[in-house]
Amino acid sequence: MEAMIDKNFEYFLAEDFKGYSEGDWIAIYGEKVISHGQTLKTVIEQAKKVAPIAKVLLSKVKKTASYL
């Protein structure tokens, strides 16, 4: 499980998310965005259909480098 989380986090740090609006929520699993939207609830509901939610990385899209 930890390896998947690490790979998802590495993908998250490397990606610029140009195709997503600032403030959108994204769900990452398998080194790709599996769900996105304006509300966390919607993103989680969609992500649960694709992957085990405990292994999904969730974050809001920011266009600045202030994630950490």
C-alpha positions in Angstrom: 0.0 0.0 0.0 2.7 2.5 0.9 4.4 2.0 -2.5 1.2 3.0 -4.3 0.8 6.1 -2.1 4.5 7.1 -2.7 4.1 6.7 -6.5 0.9 8.8 -6.4 2.6 11.5 -4.4 5.6 11.6 -6.7 3.1 11.9 -9.6 1.3 14.7 -7.8 4.6 16.6 -7.2 5.7 16.2 -10.8 2.4 17.1 -12.6 1.4 20.7 -13.3 -2.4 20.0 -13.6 -2.8 22.5 -16.5 -6.1 20.9 -17.5 -7.7 21.5 -14.2 -9.0 24.8 -12.7 -7.6 26.2 -9.5 -9.7 25.1 -6.6 -10.8 21.9 -8.2 -10.5 18.7 -6.2 -8.5 15.8 -7.7 -8.2 12.2 -6.8 -5.0 10.4 -7.9 -4.5 6.6 -8.1 -2.2 4.5 -10.2 -0.2 7.6 -11.1 -3.1 9.3 -12.9 -6.1 11.6 -12.0 -9.1 9.3 -11.7 -11.6 11.9 -10.6 -11.9 15.7 -10.4 -14.5 18.3 -9.6 -15.5 21.3 -7.5 -16.6 19.4 -4.4 -14.6 16.9 -2.4 -17.8 14.8 -1.9 -18.3 14.3 -5.6 -14.6 13.5 -6.2 -14.6 10.9 -3.5 -17.9 9.3 -4.7 -16.4 9.0 -8.2 -13.0 7.8 -7.0 -14.6 5.0 -4.9 -16.0 3.5 -8.1 -12.5 3.2 -9.6 -10.1 2.5 -6.7 -9.9 1.6 -3.0 -10.4 5.1 -1.4 -7.7 4.4 1.3 -5.1 4.3 -1.5 -6.3 7.4 -3.3 -4.4 10.8 -2.9 -6.9 13.7 -2.7 -5.9 17.3 -3.1 -7.1 20.7 -4.3 -5.5 22.1 -7.4 -3.3 25.1 -6.8 -1.4 27.0 -9.5 1.3 28.1 -7.1 4.1 26.0 -5.5 2.6 26.1 -2.0 1.6 22.5 -1.6 4.2 21.7 1.0 
